[in-house]
Amino acid sequence: MSPSIYKFSDETNAKLRKFRLSTSRKNEPQAIILSIDRQTFEVIAEDEVYNSLSDVADELPDGAPRYVLLSYPVKRHDGSLSSPYVMLFWSPEGTSPALKMQYAGATQHVAKATGVIKTFDVSDEDEVLEVADKLAA
């Protein structure tokens, strides 16, 4: 499948733009979950914005991949605050191979379209929570 088949609606683009602009002014983590419509290949952003990685981990489905856009404030060595904008590719054990392939095929396209600086592959709740340590390192 070519990444060009994956689309973002105007509504999703507006949600993502609003999310990206609002995260730069926050001192707490901000995350939004994205999914792909299996029939239309449209990338869909949820309305809910999460403020902790544990809340994100709780909301991710057990048997289906998702993307999580995350802005996570970390303190630099000089004391200043930085909020890296990254994406988590959630691909839990037990996901159907066809669904895994659909999401894996779209990962680079979604990362480029959303402007994230890095992507982390995560497959269980512990790996989601460990992203904070990876960003702080």
QUIVENMO-V648538 format. One record per pair of residues at least 24 apart in sequence whose ideal C-beta (glycine too) atoms are under 7 Angstrom apart, sorted by the first residue. I is the first residue (numbers start at 1). J is the second residue. Records with the same first field share a line. If there is no record, write none. Layout:
I->J ; J
This chain:
1->105
3->105 ; 106 ; 108 ; 109
5->41
6->36 ; 41 ; 43 ; 106 ; 109 ; 110
7->41 ; 42 ; 43
8->43 ; 113
9->42
12->43 ; 44 ; 45
15->45
16->45 ; 114
19->49 ; 69
23->71 ; 83 ; 85
24->83
26->71
27->73
28->73
29->53 ; 70 ; 71 ; 72 ; 73
30->71
31->56 ; 68 ; 69 ; 70
32->69
33->59 ; 66 ; 68
34->66 ; 67 ; 69 ; 110
35->66
36->102 ; 103 ; 106
38->102
43->110
53->128 ; 129 ; 131 ; 132
54->129
56->128
57->125 ; 128 ; 129
60->90
62->92 ; 94
63->92 ; 94 ; 95
64->95 ; 99
65->90 ; 91 ; 95 ; 99 ; 100 ; 103
66->90
67->110
69->114 ; 116
72->132 ; 135
74->135 ; 136
84->117 ; 135
85->115 ; 116 ; 117
86->116 ; 117 ; 118 ; 119 ; 120
87->111 ; 114 ; 116 ; 119
88->120 ; 122 ; 128 ; 131
89->119 ; 121 ; 122
90->122
91->121 ; 123
92->123 ; 124
93->123
